[in-house]
């Protein structure tokens, strides 16, 4: 069953093959709304491509999946409508030259432009600004990012953020759209053991609040539903497992241009 707060996820023999081989293949799992789903595997094994395919940003070529009751790859736009990306290199990266405030303001403007109803655009400017501020504050709180703790508060440049702070900012930006499905790439990349624990704590809290969370990692915690992109022992190694680095890079670059 699906939920208005979180999106159920499932896949059956799900795969993506391009001119240079498989990005990923043979993926199958079922996750309830509000689940914490961890895509685990070595770098270059198609983890990011799987994340993008399950959120409607990349078209699969084999099998099928469902997100929020929408079948993939047929309903890509519908899935994009209720899913959001945290940090994904080459697709949804933060701009290092922007300040935290500029990123938040830009996202609020985009959300009002593309997600707001015509009636909302006619509201007084002060009312629209207050609504945007409330949305930003709620997203920052959910992501655990306190602007007062940053070196220059909201005027801090992204390049001056610690890795965990940048992760929290990316998640906050994604949460401003109130997604039912949140996707985060490379969660544990360049994080200390302590910061990695805090990052997982953040995603657990979001999942406990009802949002389905899909994340790529090198090692999943025991309480996550783990989806592996590693080949099973005794099976033929997918072409992508040792040679799909270029295939994956090309696919991600294409998703970033979409």
Number of C-alpha atoms within 10 A of each C-alpha: 8 14 16 10 18 25 30 23 26 21 20 16 13 23 24 25 19 16 6 15 18 23 31 30 26 15 20 16 16 15 16 17 23 24 26 24 25 27 24 23 21 14 15 21 27 30 28 27 26 26 22 23 23 30 29 26 24 22 21 25 16 17 17 19 25 21 28 24 17 18 19 26 23 15 15 19 14 17 26 18 15 19 27 25 26 24 23 21 14 14 18 16 14 22 13 13 12 15 21 25 17 17 18 25 16 12 18 20 14 13 14 17 13 8 12 12 10 10 7 13 12 9 11 9 10 9 11 15 14 11 13 20 15 13 18 21 18 15 23 22 13 19 24 17 20 15 19 9 10 17 12 13 14 17 14 18 20 21 15 15 17 12 17 20 21 20 21 24 27 24 26 25 25 24 26 22 20 17 21 26 32 26 26 24 23 19 24 21 13 11 15 12 10 8 15 16 13 15 20 18 12 17 25 19 15 20 23 14 13 18 28 30 28 27 27 27 22 16 15 21 12 7 11 17 18 21 21 22 24 18 17 10 7 6 7 8 12 20 16 26 22 11 16 22 19 14 23 27 17 16 21 22 14 14 19 16 8 9
